[in-house]
Amino acid sequence: MFERIDRLRDELERAKMRRAEAEARVKVCESKLKEAENNQIISEVAKRKLRPEELAKLLQIAADGRLEALLSGNPVEGTANVNDADLDKDYDESEETGYEES
């Protein structure tokens, strides 16, 4: 008499198990994607030999919305101070090595 209900309960349990397995696969895929994205970012930074200060300034420019204009060659207010001389001025090798040259 309750065979149909029992079958439906079994089917529901199997569907829940499949859903849990699919969710676990999604989490693994998301984790792999995040790791690949992070590795790509690290690779791009390393390939360009960017110092932390340079990367920070580049990210700040992007966050301020000035990157698109810079890439298109348009002058952008507030970017005149971003150049190699400024980056070199901010970078002190003694900070990296822990001692100053004499």
C-alpha positions as CSV (number, residue, x, y, z in Angstrom):
1,M,0.0,0.0,0.0
2,F,2.8,2.4,0.8
3,E,5.2,1.1,-1.9
4,R,4.8,4.2,-4.0
5,I,5.6,6.5,-1.1
6,D,8.7,4.3,-0.2
7,R,9.9,4.5,-3.8
8,L,9.5,8.3,-3.8
9,R,11.4,8.5,-0.5
10,D,14.2,6.4,-2.0
11,E,14.3,8.6,-5.1
12,L,14.4,11.7,-3.0
13,E,17.4,10.3,-1.0
14,R,19.2,9.4,-4.2
15,A,18.6,12.9,-5.6
16,K,19.9,14.5,-2.4
17,M,23.0,12.4,-2.6
18,R,23.6,13.4,-6.3
19,R,23.0,17.0,-5.3
20,A,25.6,16.8,-2.5
21,E,28.1,15.2,-4.9
22,A,27.5,17.9,-7.5
23,E,28.0,20.6,-4.8
24,A,31.3,19.0,-3.8
25,R,32.4,19.0,-7.4
26,V,31.4,22.6,-7.8
27,K,33.5,23.5,-4.7
28,V,36.5,21.6,-6.1
29,C,36.2,23.4,-9.5
30,E,35.9,26.8,-7.8
31,S,39.0,26.1,-5.8
32,K,41.0,25.0,-8.8
33,L,39.8,28.0,-10.8
34,K,40.8,30.4,-8.0
35,E,44.2,28.7,-7.7
36,A,44.8,29.0,-11.4
37,E,43.8,32.7,-11.4
38,N,46.1,33.4,-8.5
39,N,49.0,31.6,-10.2
40,Q,48.3,33.6,-13.4
41,I,48.4,36.9,-11.5
42,I,51.7,35.9,-9.8
43,S,53.2,34.8,-13.1
44,E,52.2,38.1,-14.8
45,V,53.7,40.2,-11.9
46,A,56.9,38.1,-11.9
47,K,57.3,38.3,-15.6
48,R,57.2,42.1,-15.5
49,K,59.6,42.1,-12.5
50,L,57.3,44.5,-10.6
51,R,58.3,45.6,-7.2
52,P,55.6,45.7,-4.5
53,E,55.5,49.5,-4.7
54,E,55.0,49.4,-8.4
55,L,52.3,46.9,-8.2
56,A,50.5,48.9,-5.4
57,K,50.6,52.0,-7.5
58,L,49.3,50.2,-10.6
59,L,46.4,48.7,-8.6
60,Q,45.6,52.1,-7.1
61,I,45.4,53.6,-10.6
62,A,43.1,50.8,-11.6
63,A,41.0,51.2,-8.5
64,D,40.7,55.0,-9.2
65,G,39.4,54.3,-12.7
66,R,42.3,55.9,-14.4
67,L,43.8,52.8,-16.0
68,E,41.5,52.9,-19.1
69,A,42.5,56.5,-19.9
70,L,46.2,55.7,-19.4
71,L,46.0,52.7,-21.7
72,S,44.3,54.7,-24.4
73,G,47.0,57.4,-24.2
74,N,44.7,60.1,-22.9
75,P,46.1,62.4,-20.2
76,V,44.5,61.8,-16.9
77,E,44.4,64.2,-14.0
78,G,46.4,62.9,-11.0
79,T,48.6,60.5,-13.0
80,A,51.4,63.0,-13.7
81,N,53.1,61.9,-10.5
82,V,53.2,58.2,-11.6
83,N,56.4,57.6,-13.4
84,D,59.6,55.7,-13.1
85,A,61.3,58.5,-11.1
86,D,58.6,58.4,-8.5
87,L,58.7,54.7,-8.3
88,D,62.5,54.7,-7.9
89,K,62.2,57.4,-5.3
90,D,59.8,55.3,-3.3
91,Y,62.0,52.2,-3.5
92,D,64.9,52.0,-1.2
93,E,67.1,48.9,-1.6
94,S,68.2,49.2,2.0
95,E,64.7,48.4,3.1
96,E,64.9,45.2,1.2
97,T,68.3,44.1,2.4
98,G,68.1,45.5,5.9
99,Y,71.3,47.6,5.6
100,E,72.5,50.6,3.7
101,E,75.4,50.7,1.3
102,S,78.4,52.9,2.3
